[in-house]
Amino acid sequence: MCDKHPSLDPANVQFQTQQSSRRRRIWELSRNCHCPLIGVALPLGTLRKLVEKVTGGALMHDDYEVHVGAVNDCTSRNRVAEAVQKELERRYAQVIFRFRSARSAAQVAELWEAAVNAGDVAGAFWAGLSHPACVPALEEKMCRDIHMVQHQAGACARADIGKYNALLGDKARFEGELARLQARCNALLHEKKLDADRFEQQLMAARAATIARETDVHNLRNELAQLRSTIPELETRKRLANQLARMEAREAALRGQIAELKTNRAEAAARVAEPAAAAPAPAVPASMSAAPPVIPIQLVNQSVLCVGGRSGNVSFYRKMVEKSGAQFAHHDGGLEDSSNQLDASLAAADLVICQTGCISHGAYWRVKEYCKRTGKRCVFVDNPSVSSLARGLQEMGAVPALAMAEEGPATEAEACKT
């Protein structure tokens, strides 16, 4: 530093520091330092506020006029110069404290070089110029350096302005793209909102339908419970109905077996009758040649239920009914047989014979109501004799007249004896 600037001789520096140790004020600097110092160390906005505060009113001048006016005012001590001095001391107090350790112009020059290399020249420029050890040669060097720094800053500013303009173009392009994307997002959001509203309506409708269905199920369950409570012996009737179905299936199988046996018996009778037909027929009296009229048999392979009657006549009832080709079943009307079995017996029968003379009132009305409700054929016999039963079946066209003529009186006599 001393080779470049001969005026920075140690003797001169010593003489300078011996003259005064007080830092210089801004109005004590040379006129060449005011312009770069105010331009670099104080932003234009801050400078305008200081001047407006001192003058007590808003300035109508532009930034250049404010700058030139402040530079001229700082050449002497006045209110503007004192305000600028105070602001510089406050703003760059830390840098001033760092430069306070320098005891010679060479040390101040080293601190200045370091600040220039670091790019932080505003505070260092004021701290170096106001330092007690700053000599005119160092002051001139600092002014030249700050001048070049300003040129570099201007070039950088121009480059930054170009980049800034390019960034503005990119910003405008991105803003346009962002606006398009926002419009698309808004349209998608509107569409999704419509879909969400539609799905919400469908969900509400489904919930309403589910609630209505659950309400119907609850009402039906209540009605079922009420019906079950009003119908006595419902479980027993269900069990009897299942039993009836099994009995009907068994009855069908038995009828098939009976039909097969009857077919086999007819075939066997035909084979036996063939040799007898070849022999000469014996003479038949004229009185026996004419066969008695036969009523058409209508109960073949059917089930006949006899309800009531005398217990001693049941065997004769069975014999007479089975001769007509039917199956016989008997129920005493609740005397010994269970009354719960009556419904099953009625359901399994094709024809019902009700012995009204030997039956309880409950069984009578039960048989009558069942036959009326189901449309099942029913014969009501007042007298429990076998002949009365035969007449009832003859009226139904069920028993041949010959069988009734041969067996009716005998069986009726036996029944009376019983």
Phi, psi and chi 1 to 4 in degrees:
 res  aa     phi    psi   chi1   chi2   chi3   chi4
   1 MET       -  -37.1  -65.0  -65.5  -65.2      -
   2 CYS   -72.2  -29.8  -64.8      -      -      -
   3 ASP   -69.3  -38.8  -64.3  -22.6      -      -
   4 LYS   -72.7  -34.4  -66.5 -179.2 -180.0  179.5
   5 HIS  -125.0   94.1  -56.7  -75.5      -      -
   6 PRO   -61.5  -25.0  -21.6   32.7      -      -
   7 SER   -69.8  -15.6   59.4      -      -      -
   8 LEU   -86.8   53.6  -60.5  178.5      -      -
   9 ASP   -79.6  143.9 -174.0   76.5      -      -
  10 PRO   -57.3  -34.9  -26.6   35.6      -      -
  11 ALA   -65.4  -42.3      -      -      -      -
  12 ASN   -65.0  -41.3  -64.7  -29.1      -      -
  13 VAL   -62.1  -41.9  173.8      -      -      -
  14 GLN   -63.4  -39.8 -177.8   67.1   24.0      -
  15 PHE   -66.8  -37.9  174.9   77.5      -      -
  16 GLN   -66.3  -44.1 -178.4   71.0   17.4      -
  17 THR   -68.9  -27.4   56.6      -      -      -
  18 GLN   -74.7  -28.7  -71.7  177.0   -4.0      -
  19 GLN   -63.1  -45.7  -69.9  -66.5  -33.1      -
  20 SER  -158.5  145.6  175.9      -      -      -
  21 SER  -111.6    6.7   60.4      -      -      -
  22 ARG   -86.7  140.6 -176.8  179.0   64.3   84.0
  23 ARG   -70.8  148.1  -64.3  178.5   60.8 -108.9
  24 ARG   -81.7  149.7  -65.3 -170.7  -62.6  175.4
  25 ARG   -88.6  166.1  -53.3  -64.9 -172.4  -93.0
  26 ILE   -66.6  -32.2 -170.4  170.8      -      -
  27 TRP   -78.8   -6.3   52.8   83.4      -      -
  28 GLU   -91.7   -8.0  -64.5  175.7   -5.6      -
  29 LEU   -79.1  162.6  -57.4  177.8      -      -
  30 SER   -70.0  159.1   62.5      -      -      -
  31 ARG   -64.4  -28.0  -68.6  179.1  175.0  -89.1
  32 ASN   -68.5  -17.6  -63.2  -29.3      -      -
  33 CYS   -89.3  -21.1  -61.3      -      -      -
  34 HIS   -66.1  -45.3  -66.8  150.8      -      -
  35 CYS   -62.9  -54.4 -179.0      -      -      -
  36 PRO   -65.0  -33.5   22.3  -32.4      -      -
  37 LEU   -64.5  -49.3  176.9   60.8      -      -
  38 ILE   -68.2  -37.3  -65.3  175.7      -      -
  39 GLY   -68.2  -33.1      -      -      -      -
  40 VAL   -93.4  -43.0  172.9      -      -      -
  41 ALA   -81.1  -24.0      -      -      -      -
  42 LEU  -121.8  121.9  -69.8  178.0      -      -
  43 PRO   -62.8  154.1  -21.0   32.1      -      -
  44 LEU   -62.8  -37.8  -71.9  174.1      -      -
  45 GLY   -63.3  -43.0      -      -      -      -
  46 THR   -65.6  -42.2  -56.7      -      -      -
  47 LEU   -61.6  -42.6 -179.4   61.1      -      -
  48 ARG   -63.4  -42.1  178.3  177.0  -71.1  -85.3
  49 LYS   -63.0  -40.3  -70.6 -178.9  179.5  179.9
  50 LEU   -62.2  -46.1  -72.8  175.2      -      -
  51 VAL   -65.8  -41.9  177.0      -      -      -
  52 GLU   -64.0  -36.5  -71.5  179.0  -10.2      -
  53 LYS   -66.7  -39.3 -176.2  177.0 -179.7 -179.3
  54 VAL   -71.7  -44.0  172.6      -      -      -
  55 THR   -77.8  -19.7   58.0      -      -      -
  56 GLY    78.5   25.4      -      -      -      -
  57 GLY  -164.6  164.6      -      -      -      -
  58 ALA   -75.2  137.8      -      -      -      -
  59 LEU   -85.8  135.5  -62.3  177.7      -      -
  60 MET   -96.3    0.3  -56.7  -56.9  -65.6      -
  61 HIS   -82.1  161.2  -54.5  -72.0      -      -
  62 ASP   -83.1  179.4   57.1   11.5      -      -
  63 ASP   -63.9  -37.8  -66.3  -22.2      -      -
  64 TYR   -64.3  -45.0  176.5   75.3      -      -
  65 GLU   -64.7  -39.2  -67.6  174.1  -12.2      -
  66 VAL   -62.7  -42.7  173.4      -      -      -
  67 HIS   -62.8  -47.8  172.4   75.0      -      -
  68 VAL   -64.0  -40.3  172.6      -      -      -
  69 GLY   -64.1  -41.4      -      -      -      -
  70 ALA   -65.8  -37.2      -      -      -      -
  71 VAL   -63.8  -43.7  170.0      -      -      -
  72 ASN   -66.4  -38.1  -68.1  -29.8      -      -
  73 ASP   -68.9  -29.2  -69.7  -22.6      -      -
  74 CYS   -77.2   -3.0  -72.1      -      -      -
  75 THR   -74.3  -16.9   56.8      -      -      -
  76 SER  -138.5  164.5   61.9      -      -      -
  77 ARG   -80.8  119.7 -176.4  172.9 -176.9  176.3
  78 ASN  -153.9 -174.5   50.1   57.2      -      -
  79 ARG   -65.3  -40.3  -65.2  176.8   60.3 -171.6
  80 VAL   -65.1  -45.3  174.6      -      -      -
  81 ALA   -63.2  -42.5      -      -      -      -
  82 GLU   -64.0  -38.4  -70.3  178.5   -7.7      -
  83 ALA   -65.9  -40.3      -      -      -      -
  84 VAL   -65.7  -42.5  172.4      -      -      -
  85 GLN   -58.4  -46.4  171.4   72.7   24.8      -
  86 LYS   -64.3  -41.2 -175.5  176.8  179.4 -179.7
  87 GLU   -66.5  -39.8  177.6   63.6   21.4      -
  88 LEU   -65.3  -40.8  -68.7  174.5      -      -
  89 GLU   -64.9  -40.8  -69.3  -68.0  -42.0      -
  90 ARG   -70.3  -43.3 -176.9 -166.7   65.1   80.0
  91 ARG   -68.3  -38.8 -177.8 -179.8  -70.0  -92.6
  92 TYR  -115.7   39.5  -57.3  111.4      -      -
  93 ALA   -64.6  -38.7      -      -      -      -
  94 GLN   -68.2  -40.6  -66.6 -177.4   -3.6      -
  95 VAL   -68.0  -38.7 -176.4      -      -      -
  96 ILE   -61.7  -40.1  -67.4  170.8      -      -
  97 PHE   -63.8  -36.9 -179.3   78.9      -      -
  98 ARG   -68.1  -38.8 -171.0  170.5   67.7 -112.2
  99 PHE   -75.1  -15.0  -90.0   73.2      -      -
 100 ARG   -65.6  -22.4 -172.7  174.3  -63.4  174.8
 101 SER   -73.4  -16.1   61.6      -      -      -
 102 ALA   -74.8  134.0      -      -      -      -
 103 ARG  -111.2   -4.3  -61.0  -57.6  179.1 -172.6
 104 SER  -145.2  166.8   64.2      -      -      -
 105 ALA   -64.0  -34.5      -      -      -      -
 106 ALA   -64.1  -41.8      -      -      -      -
 107 GLN   -66.6  -37.8  -66.5  177.6   -5.0      -
 108 VAL   -64.5  -39.3  173.8      -      -      -
 109 ALA   -63.7  -39.3      -      -      -      -
 110 GLU   -63.9  -43.1  -69.3  177.7   -1.5      -
 111 LEU   -63.2  -38.2  -67.5  174.6      -      -
 112 TRP   -64.7  -45.1  168.4 -110.2      -      -
 113 GLU   -59.6  -41.9  -70.6  -69.6  -18.6      -
 114 ALA   -63.5  -38.9      -      -      -      -
 115 ALA   -67.1  -38.8      -      -      -      -
 116 VAL   -64.9  -43.0  171.1      -      -      -
 117 ASN   -65.2  -32.7  -66.0  -29.6      -      -
 118 ALA   -80.5  -13.8      -      -      -      -
 119 GLY    83.1   12.1      -      -      -      -
 120 ASP  -113.2   84.5 -175.1   13.9      -      -
 121 VAL  -104.8  -17.1  -64.2      -      -      -
 122 ALA   -63.7  -56.4      -      -      -      -
 123 GLY   -68.4  -38.5      -      -      -      -
 124 ALA   -65.4  -34.0      -      -      -      -
 125 PHE   -64.0  -44.3 -169.9   50.9      -      -
 126 TRP   -71.3  -40.5  165.3 -115.2      -      -
 127 ALA   -65.6  -37.4      -      -      -      -
 128 GLY   -72.1  -42.9      -      -      -      -
 129 LEU   -66.2  -36.5  -69.7  177.3      -      -
 130 SER   -87.3   -1.0   61.9      -      -      -
 131 HIS   -70.4  144.6 -163.1  -83.2      -      -
 132 PRO   -64.2  -26.5  -21.6   30.8      -      -
 133 ALA   -89.2    2.5      -      -      -      -
 134 CYS   -75.1  117.8 -177.8      -      -      -
 135 VAL   -94.4  166.1  -64.7      -      -      -
 136 PRO   -58.7  -38.3  -27.5   35.3      -      -
 137 ALA   -62.2  -43.6      -      -      -      -
 138 LEU   -66.2  -36.7  177.6   58.2      -      -
 139 GLU   -63.0  -42.2 -178.8  179.1  -61.1      -
 140 GLU   -65.4  -42.5 -178.6 -178.3   -1.5      -
 141 LYS   -62.5  -42.4 -179.3 -177.9 -177.6  -56.4
 142 MET   -63.4  -37.5  -67.4  175.1   65.1      -
 143 CYS   -66.6  -40.8  -70.0      -      -      -
 144 ARG   -63.5  -44.3  -70.8 -160.4  -54.1  -94.2
 145 ASP   -61.7  -43.4  -68.1  -18.4      -      -
 146 ILE   -67.3  -30.3 -159.2   67.2      -      -
 147 HIS   -63.7  -45.8 -177.4   77.7      -      -
 148 MET   -68.1  -36.1  -63.4  -52.4  -61.6      -
 149 VAL   -62.0  -38.1  168.1      -      -      -
 150 GLN   -64.8  -39.5  -71.9  177.3  -27.0      -
 151 HIS   -61.8  -45.8  -80.1  -63.7      -      -
 152 GLN   -62.9  -39.6  -65.8  175.1    1.6      -
 153 ALA   -64.7  -37.1      -      -      -      -
 154 GLY   -64.9  -42.4      -      -      -      -
 155 ALA   -62.9  -43.5      -      -      -      -
 156 CYS   -63.5  -37.6  -67.0      -      -      -
 157 ALA   -64.0  -41.1      -      -      -      -
 158 ARG   -63.3  -41.8  -72.0 -169.7  -64.8  -87.6
 159 ALA   -63.8  -40.0      -      -      -      -
 160 ASP   -66.1  -34.3  -68.0  -20.2      -      -
 161 ILE   -64.8  -40.0  -71.0  173.4      -      -
 162 GLY   -62.9  -44.9      -      -      -      -
 163 LYS   -63.8  -37.3  -66.2  179.3 -179.7  179.2
 164 TYR   -63.7  -42.6  176.5   73.0      -      -
 165 ASN   -64.0  -39.7  -67.3  -30.1      -      -
 166 ALA   -63.8  -40.5      -      -      -      -
 167 LEU   -65.1  -35.4  -69.2  175.0      -      -
 168 LEU   -62.8  -41.3  -73.1  179.2      -      -
 169 GLY   -62.7  -45.3      -      -      -      -
 170 ASP   -61.8  -38.3  -65.4  -21.0      -      -
 171 LYS   -63.2  -44.0  177.3  176.7  176.7  -67.1
 172 ALA   -62.9  -40.8      -      -      -      -
 173 ARG   -65.2  -44.1 -174.2  175.2   67.4 -104.0
 174 PHE   -66.2  -36.2  -68.8  150.9      -      -
 175 GLU   -63.8  -40.4  -74.5  179.7  -11.1      -
 176 GLY   -63.3  -44.1      -      -      -      -
 177 GLU   -64.8  -38.5 -175.3  175.7   -3.8      -
 178 LEU   -63.6  -39.1  177.6   61.1      -      -
 179 ALA   -63.6  -41.9      -      -      -      -
 180 ARG   -63.9  -43.2  -69.7 -168.0  -61.1  -87.5
 181 LEU   -64.8  -38.8  -67.9  175.8      -      -
 182 GLN   -65.0  -39.7  -74.2  179.1  -14.6      -
 183 ALA   -62.9  -41.7      -      -      -      -
 184 ARG   -64.8  -42.4 -178.2 -179.4  177.1 -174.5
 185 CYS   -63.1  -40.0  -69.8      -      -      -
 186 ASN   -63.0  -41.0  -68.1  -27.4      -      -
 187 ALA   -64.0  -42.3      -      -      -      -
 188 LEU   -65.1  -40.2  -69.3  175.2      -      -
 189 LEU   -63.5  -39.7  -72.9  174.6      -      -
 190 HIS   -64.1  -42.0 -178.5   67.5      -      -
 191 GLU   -64.4  -43.6 -177.7  179.8   -4.7      -
 192 LYS   -64.8  -34.9  -65.0  -58.8 -179.2 -177.1
 193 LYS   -64.8  -41.9 -176.0  177.7 -178.2  -58.8
 194 LEU   -62.3  -43.0  -65.7  177.8      -      -
 195 ASP   -62.5  -42.3  -66.9  -19.1      -      -
 196 ALA   -63.5  -39.9      -      -      -      -
 197 ASP   -64.6  -41.9  -66.1  -20.1      -      -
 198 ARG   -64.6  -43.1 -174.2  173.9   67.1 -104.8
 199 PHE   -65.2  -35.4  -66.4  151.8      -      -
 200 GLU   -65.5  -40.4 -176.0   68.2   21.5      -
 201 GLN   -64.5  -43.7  -67.1  176.8   -0.6      -
 202 GLN   -62.5  -39.5  -66.5  177.5   -1.1      -
 203 LEU   -64.7  -41.6  178.8   59.9      -      -
 204 MET   -64.2  -41.0  -67.8  177.4   62.6      -
 205 ALA   -63.5  -41.7      -      -      -      -
 206 ALA   -64.6  -40.1      -      -      -      -
 207 ARG   -64.2  -41.1  -73.0  177.7  177.3  174.9
 208 ALA   -63.4  -42.8      -      -      -      -
 209 ALA   -63.0  -39.6      -      -      -      -
 210 THR   -64.8  -42.4  -58.3      -      -      -
 211 ILE   -63.3  -42.6  -66.8  173.1      -      -
 212 ALA   -63.3  -41.0      -      -      -      -
 213 ARG   -64.6  -42.7 -170.0  177.6  -60.3  108.3
 214 GLU   -64.1  -36.5  -69.4  177.9   -6.1      -
 215 THR   -64.3  -43.6  -56.8      -      -      -
 216 ASP   -61.3  -43.1  -65.4  -20.9      -      -
 217 VAL   -62.2  -42.0  170.5      -      -      -
 218 HIS   -63.0  -42.8 -179.8   70.1      -      -
 219 ASN   -65.5  -41.6  -66.2  -25.6      -      -
 220 LEU   -64.1  -38.1  -69.0  175.0      -      -
 221 ARG   -64.7  -39.5  -73.6  178.8  177.5  174.4
 222 ASN   -64.2  -43.4  -68.9  -23.9      -      -
 223 GLU   -62.6  -40.5  -67.4  179.5    1.6      -
 224 LEU   -63.0  -41.3  179.8   59.7      -      -
 225 ALA   -63.8  -39.6      -      -      -      -
 226 GLN   -65.3  -42.0  -66.7  176.9   -0.4      -
 227 LEU   -63.6  -40.7  -68.7  174.8      -      -
 228 ARG   -63.9  -36.4  -73.8  179.5  174.8  175.9
 229 SER   -71.9  -29.5   61.7      -      -      -
 230 THR   -82.7  -23.2   54.8      -      -      -
 231 ILE   -97.3  109.7  -60.3  175.7      -      -
 232 PRO   -74.6  150.1   26.6  -32.5      -      -
 233 GLU    55.6   42.0  -58.2  178.4   -6.1      -
 234 LEU   -67.1  -42.2  179.5   59.8      -      -
 235 GLU   -64.9  -37.5  -61.7  -62.3  -30.0      -
 236 THR   -64.9  -40.5  -55.9      -      -      -
 237 ARG   -65.2  -38.7  -66.6 -170.1  178.9 -172.4
 238 LYS   -61.9  -43.3  -71.7 -177.4  178.9  179.7
 239 ARG   -64.2  -40.0 -174.4  170.1   61.4 -106.3
 240 LEU   -66.8  -37.4  -68.3  176.0      -      -
 241 ALA   -63.1  -42.2      -      -      -      -
 242 ASN   -63.7  -42.3  -64.5  -27.1      -      -
 243 GLN   -62.5  -39.6 -175.9  178.1   -0.4      -
 244 LEU   -62.1  -41.1  175.5   61.4      -      -
 245 ALA   -62.2  -41.7      -      -      -      -
 246 ARG   -64.9  -39.7  -66.9 -167.8  -62.1  -90.2
 247 MET   -66.5  -38.2  -67.9  177.1   64.2      -
 248 GLU   -63.8  -41.1  -72.4  178.3   -9.8      -
 249 ALA   -63.3  -41.6      -      -      -      -
 250 ARG   -66.4  -38.9 -178.2  179.7  178.3 -175.5
 251 GLU   -62.2  -41.1  178.8 -173.0    1.8      -
 252 ALA   -62.2  -41.7      -      -      -      -
 253 ALA   -64.7  -42.1      -      -      -      -
 254 LEU   -65.0  -39.2  -68.4  175.5      -      -
 255 ARG   -63.2  -37.9  -73.5 -177.7  178.6 -179.6
 256 GLY   -63.1  -41.4      -      -      -      -
 257 GLN   -64.3  -40.8  -65.7  178.2    1.3      -
 258 ILE   -63.4  -43.2  -69.5  171.8      -      -
 259 ALA   -61.3  -40.9      -      -      -      -
 260 GLU   -65.2  -41.7 -176.1  178.9   -1.6      -
 261 LEU   -64.7  -40.3  -67.6  173.6      -      -
 262 LYS   -64.6  -37.5  -73.3 -177.5  177.1 -179.1
 263 THR   -63.8  -43.9  -58.0      -      -      -
 264 ASN   -64.1  -38.6  -64.2  -25.3      -      -
 265 ARG   -66.6  -39.5 -174.4 -179.5   64.9  178.6
 266 ALA   -64.4  -41.0      -      -      -      -
 267 GLU   -64.2  -40.8  -68.0  177.5   -5.4      -
 268 ALA   -65.9  -39.3      -      -      -      -
 269 ALA   -65.0  -36.2      -      -      -      -
 270 ALA   -66.8  -40.1      -      -      -      -
 271 ARG   -66.1  -35.8  -72.0 -166.3  -62.4  -90.8
 272 VAL   -72.0  -34.2  172.7      -      -      -
 273 ALA   -74.7  -19.1      -      -      -      -
 274 GLU   -64.0  -46.5  -73.0  179.4   -2.5      -
 275 PRO   -66.4  -33.6  -22.5   33.6      -      -
 276 ALA   -69.0  -28.6      -      -      -      -
 277 ALA   -69.9  -29.3      -      -      -      -
 278 ALA   -70.8  -27.0      -      -      -      -
 279 ALA   -75.1  154.1      -      -      -      -
 280 PRO   -69.1  136.8   23.8  -34.2      -      -
 281 ALA   -74.6  137.7      -      -      -      -
 282 PRO   -71.6  159.0   25.3  -33.6      -      -
 283 ALA   -69.8  135.5      -      -      -      -
 284 VAL  -111.9  132.0 -179.8      -      -      -
 285 PRO   -61.6  151.8  -21.0   30.0      -      -
 286 ALA   -63.0  -32.5      -      -      -      -
 287 SER   -69.2  -22.6   60.0      -      -      -
 288 MET   -98.4   -7.0  -60.8  -66.7  -66.6      -
 289 SER   -68.5  -30.5   59.2      -      -      -
 290 ALA   -89.6  120.2      -      -      -      -
 291 ALA   -76.9  143.8      -      -      -      -
 292 PRO   -67.0  153.2   27.1  -35.3      -      -
 293 PRO   -64.2  139.4   23.9  -33.3      -      -
 294 VAL  -114.8  127.5  178.1      -      -      -
 295 ILE   -77.4  136.5  -60.6  175.6      -      -
 296 PRO   -56.6  134.2  -22.6   32.0      -      -
 297 ILE   -80.1  124.4  -61.8  174.8      -      -
 298 GLN  -116.2   -1.0  -60.0  178.0   -1.8      -
 299 LEU  -110.0   18.0  -61.6  179.8      -      -
 300 VAL   -65.4  130.7  177.2      -      -      -
 301 ASN    61.9   27.3  -65.2  -28.1      -      -
 302 GLN  -117.9  164.1  -66.8 -167.8    8.7      -
 303 SER  -107.5  129.7  176.0      -      -      -
 304 VAL  -115.1  126.4  176.6      -      -      -
 305 LEU  -108.4  126.0  172.0   65.1      -      -
 306 CYS  -107.2  119.7 -179.6      -      -      -
 307 VAL  -107.5  121.7 -179.1      -      -      -
 308 GLY    89.4 -161.6      -      -      -      -
 309 GLY    94.9  170.2      -      -      -      -
 310 ARG   -80.0  142.0  -64.0  174.0 -179.8  172.1
 311 SER   -66.4  -29.8   59.0      -      -      -
 312 GLY   -72.8  -18.8      -      -      -      -
 313 ASN   -93.5   -2.7  -66.2  -11.0      -      -
 314 VAL   -62.2  -39.0  173.5      -      -      -
 315 SER   -65.1  -37.7   59.6      -      -      -
 316 PHE   -70.1  -36.6  -60.0  102.6      -      -
 317 TYR   -58.5  -46.6  -62.5  160.7      -      -
 318 ARG   -62.8  -45.3 -177.9 -176.3  -57.0  -83.6
 319 LYS   -62.3  -43.2 -177.7  177.1 -179.7 -178.3
 320 MET   -68.2  -40.7 -178.0  174.8   57.3      -
 321 VAL   -70.6  -41.8  170.1      -      -      -
 322 GLU   -68.8  -25.8  -70.0 -179.5   -9.4      -
 323 LYS   -65.7  -26.9  -83.9 -168.2  175.0 -176.9
 324 SER   -80.8    2.1   64.3      -      -      -
 325 GLY    90.8   10.7      -      -      -      -
 326 ALA  -104.8  171.7      -      -      -      -
 327 GLN  -103.8  139.2  -60.9  176.7   12.1      -
 328 PHE  -108.7  138.0  178.5   79.6      -      -
 329 ALA  -138.5  147.3      -      -      -      -
 330 HIS  -133.3  143.1  179.3  -99.7      -      -
 331 HIS  -138.7  129.7 -168.4  -79.3      -      -
 332 ASP   -79.6    6.0   60.9    3.1      -      -
 333 GLY    83.1   16.2      -      -      -      -
 334 GLY   102.4    6.5      -      -      -      -
 335 LEU   -71.8  -54.6  -62.1  178.0      -      -
 336 GLU  -115.5  -38.1  -64.5 -179.3   -1.2      -
 337 ASP   -73.4  149.1  -61.7  -25.3      -      -
 338 SER   -69.0  137.4  175.5      -      -      -
 339 SER   -68.1  -22.5   59.7      -      -      -
 340 ASN   -68.9  -22.5  -65.9  -30.2      -      -
 341 GLN   -81.2   -8.0  -62.5  178.6   -2.6      -
 342 LEU   -66.3  -41.3 -178.4   58.5      -      -
 343 ASP   -62.7  -41.7  -70.3  -20.5      -      -
 344 ALA   -65.3  -40.5      -      -      -      -
 345 SER   -66.3  -39.5  -59.8      -      -      -
 346 LEU   -65.3  -39.2  -71.0  171.9      -      -
 347 ALA   -68.2  -30.4      -      -      -      -
 348 ALA   -83.3  -13.2      -      -      -      -
 349 ALA   -89.6  147.4      -      -      -      -
 350 ASP   -93.0  -28.3  -63.1  -44.3      -      -
 351 LEU  -138.6  135.7  173.9   63.8      -      -
 352 VAL  -115.3  130.4  179.7      -      -      -
 353 ILE  -111.6  118.3  -59.5  173.3      -      -
 354 CYS  -107.6  112.9 -178.8      -      -      -
 355 GLN   -81.9   89.9  -61.7  -80.5    0.5      -
 356 THR   -66.1  -21.9   59.0      -      -      -
 357 GLY   -78.8  -21.6      -      -      -      -
 358 CYS  -132.1   63.6  -61.2      -      -      -
 359 ILE  -154.8  149.9 -170.1  173.4      -      -
 360 SER   -74.8  158.8   64.1      -      -      -
 361 HIS   -61.8  -40.7  -69.5  -75.8      -      -
 362 GLY   -61.8  -43.5      -      -      -      -
 363 ALA   -67.4  -37.0      -      -      -      -
 364 TYR   -60.6  -51.7  170.1   77.7      -      -
 365 TRP   -68.7  -28.6  -70.7  110.0      -      -
 366 ARG   -68.3  -43.1 -162.9  166.7 -176.8  174.8
 367 VAL   -66.3  -43.9  171.0      -      -      -
 368 LYS   -64.5  -43.5 -174.0  174.7 -178.2  179.1
 369 GLU   -66.3  -38.9 -171.7  -88.2  -24.1      -
 370 TYR   -66.0  -46.8 -178.9   86.1      -      -
 371 CYS   -65.7  -35.1  -65.8      -      -      -
 372 LYS   -69.4  -38.4 -177.2  178.1  180.0 -178.8
 373 ARG   -73.0  -38.7  176.3  166.0   49.7   86.2
 374 THR   -93.6  -11.1   59.4      -      -      -
 375 GLY    75.2   20.0      -      -      -      -
 376 LYS   -80.9  143.2 -171.4  164.3  -67.3 -171.8
 377 ARG   -66.2  138.1  -67.1 -177.3  -60.2  171.5
 378 CYS  -143.4  133.6 -178.4      -      -      -
 379 VAL  -113.2  121.1  177.9      -      -      -
 380 PHE   -97.6  119.7  -66.1   93.7      -      -
 381 VAL  -113.3  121.3  180.0      -      -      -
 382 ASP   -75.3  -43.6  -63.0  -25.1      -      -
 383 ASN   -95.0  129.6 -167.9  -17.1      -      -
 384 PRO   -78.2   16.4   28.1  -35.5      -      -
 385 SER   -79.2  164.1   62.4      -      -      -
 386 VAL   -70.0  -36.8  178.4      -      -      -
 387 SER   -65.4  -37.7   58.5      -      -      -
 388 SER   -64.3  -39.1  -61.9      -      -      -
 389 LEU   -64.7  -40.4  176.3   61.8      -      -
 390 ALA   -63.0  -42.4      -      -      -      -
 391 ARG   -62.7  -38.7  -75.7 -167.5  -61.7  -89.6
 392 GLY   -63.9  -42.3      -      -      -      -
 393 LEU   -69.8  -33.4  -67.6  177.5      -      -
 394 GLN   -63.4  -38.6 -174.4 -180.0   11.9      -
 395 GLU   -65.0  -30.3  -68.6  175.6    0.3      -
 396 MET   -82.0   -5.4  -64.8  -64.4  -63.8      -
 397 GLY    72.3   36.5      -      -      -      -
 398 ALA  -104.9  -30.2      -      -      -      -
 399 VAL  -119.0  138.1  179.0      -      -      -
 400 PRO   -60.8  146.9  -20.8   31.7      -      -
 401 ALA   -66.6  -31.5      -      -      -      -
 402 LEU   -65.4  -43.6  178.8   59.9      -      -
 403 ALA   -62.5  -35.7      -      -      -      -
 404 MET   -70.4  -36.5  -69.6 -167.8  -52.9      -
 405 ALA   -67.7  -38.1      -      -      -      -
 406 GLU   -77.7  -39.6  -67.1  177.5   -7.8      -
 407 GLU  -104.4  -18.7  -61.5 -180.0    4.2      -
 408 GLY   -61.4  -56.9      -      -      -      -
 409 PRO   -61.3  -40.9  -22.7   34.0      -      -
 410 ALA   -64.1  -46.8      -      -      -      -
 411 THR   -65.9  -35.0   54.6      -      -      -
 412 GLU   -66.8  -39.4 -177.2  175.8    0.1      -
 413 ALA   -63.1  -43.7      -      -      -      -
 414 GLU   -62.9  -38.1  -64.9  175.0   -1.4      -
 415 ALA   -62.7  -39.4      -      -      -      -
 416 CYS   -64.4  -41.5  -67.8      -      -      -
 417 LYS   -59.8  -43.1  -67.5  179.1 -178.2  179.4
 418 THR   -63.7      -  -53.7      -      -      -
